[in-house]
Amino acid sequence: MAAPQCSLPTSVQITRPSANYHPSVWGDYFIALNSLPSHAQLDGLKLRHGELMDEIEKNILKKNNDGTLEILELIDMIQRLGVAYRFEKEINDMISTIYSCADTDHEHDLHFVALHFRLLRQQRYHVSSDVFAKFLDENGDFVESLKGDIKGMLSLYEAAHFGMPGEEILDKAIGFTEFHLNNNLPLIELDPELAVLVSSALDFPLAKRIDRPKAKSYLSIYENDEITCNKLLLEFAKMDFALLQAMHQDEARSISMWWKDSGYAEKLPFARDRVMECYFWVLSVYHEPCYSRARLMMTKIISQISVVDDIYDLYGTSEELQIFTDAFERWELESAAQLPEYMKLSFLTIQKTFKDFEAELAPENNSFRKEYLKNELKQIVRSYLQESKWARERYIPKLEDHLKVTLVTAGYSFLTCASYMGMHGNIPREIFDWITSLPDVIKSSCIIGRLMNDIVTYELEQKRNHVASTIQCYVMEHGCLEEEACKKLMEMVDDSWKIINREYVVCKNIPLSLMVPAVNLARFNYFVYKGKDIYTHADEIMRDNISKVLIEPIKVNVPGIYA
C-alpha cells in the first residue's frame, strides 16, 4: 500500500537559518576558459608523448640492468610523477622479480629496506614488518645512529604509514622518524629538494596523499634534482600531465555547464555551491583517461547529494524533511508534487540524473548498477532525517548509536558505488553486494571521514542547531575533556588507516581497479579535513590545489604547446 501523501501549507512564512557559506570560487570560470590547446597542438603533443613512451619502455624499463635498489628507485620516481598507470605491466613484472629474488647487498641499508617494503605493499604483497627488526637496539627501540641517515629516515617514515593492525614496530617507526625529521629540518634545508620531500611527507605521507597535486609538485622537485633526474622520463611526465590537464579542463567545462543549466546555484543559494570542488574530489578518486565517463557521472551525483545534505542539515523544516524523505523512499515522479519548490528542483534533477545513467548503462547491460546506488541514496536520506531529529531534540546519543547513523551519512559506501557507475567493462553484482555490506575498507573510510570532519568542524557547527558531534558523544559517555575526546577519536582514525592498509593487501579477490577508488576516497577525506574543512571553506587551500592541477600549465617541449 502506498504511504499516505500530505502537502505542506504554502502561505506560512518560515524563518530559516543560514550558515553563510561563501559563494562559488569558480562561477563560470571553466565555461569561459580559453587556455585549452587546439586540436593541432594536442595532436602534436600526443604524437611526441607516444614516441617517448615507446623509448621509455624499450630503453629504460625493458633494458634495465641496474641493481635492485636502482630499479626500486626508478619505480618510486615513476609513481611519484603520476605516470605509473602508463607502465602497469612493466612495473608489475619488475616488482614480481624483486619479490622472488633476495638482495643481500643492501639488507642493512635503511633506505633500501624501507623502499622495498613500501613498494611491495603498494603492489599488494604481504611482506613482513619484521624486516625492520635489525634496526632496533636491545631495548626494542630504533638505534639512535639512524637519525643522521635522512634519506633512510624519510623512506622508513613513508613505509611505516602502510602499517597494518598489530604492527607495533611500524608505530614506533612513525614516532621515531617524525621526531627526528622535524628536529633535523634546519639541517635538511641545506638540500632543497630533500627538504621539500621531507616537509611534504610530514604534512601528507604518501599513503594518505591524493595523486594529482602530488604529481604536479614532484615534477618540479625531480626537474631540479641534477643527480637523479632522467630527462626522458621528465619530458614524458610533463607531457602526460599536460594531456591529462587538457582532458580534465574539458570535463570541468562540461560539468560547469551542466551545473549552471540545472539551476542549483541560482535557485538554492542557501546550499554550498561546490560543483568544481566535487569534480576535484572525483579527480582524486581516478584521474586516468579511461575513467572520463565515470568522473562525469560521479560528479553529477555527489554534487547533488552535497545539496541534499545542506537541505537536511540547515534549511528544511521537520515537516518538509519528512515528505522529502518519503519522496525518495517512493522514488516516483508524482511525489514531487507534494514538495516545496526548492526540494522539487533537487528531487526531480536527481531523478533525471538516474534516468540518464540508466540510458547510458542499459546498452552495456549495466543498468543494474543504478539500483544499488539508489538504495544507498535512500539509506543516506533516512539517516539525514534521523540526524535532523536529533539536532532539533538536542539529543546526544551514545557514540555507538551515533556512528550507526553517521557512518551512513559519511557516505563512503554510496560514494564507492557512485565511483563504479560509469566504469567501462564488467563489474559483477557481487562487487556491489560487497560494497553495500559495509566491508572493513569502506567502514574504515567512513570512520576517517566522520571523525576528522567532526574534530575540525564541531565548534563552529554547535553555534547553530546542528546534530551532536562524535566529540560530544564521547565527552558525555566518558566524562572527559574535549581535548581527550579528540585524542581518542584520532586514535580511531589511525587504527582505521591500518585496517584500510590490511584490506588493500588481503582482499585480492577485489580487483585493484575497484579497490583503489575506495582507498582514494579515504585519502581525499584526509586532504579535506586535515586542519580545517576545506570543502566548505574552499576559498584558500582547496582553490589553490584546484588551480595547480586544472589551470596552471606545464611547459612542454613541443612547438606551439603552452609556449
Helices and strands as residue ranges (DSSP letters): H 29-32, H 39-56, I 57-61, H 68-80, G 84-87, H 88-100, H 110-122, G 129-135, G 144-148, H 150-160, H 168-183, H 185-188, H 192-203, G 206-208, H 211-224, H 231-262, H 264-267, H 275-285, G 289-291, H 292-310, I 311-315, H 318-330, G 333-338, H 341-361, G 362-364, H 368-393, H 399-410, H 412-421, H 429-436, H 440-461, H 470-478, H 482-506, H 512-529, H 541-550
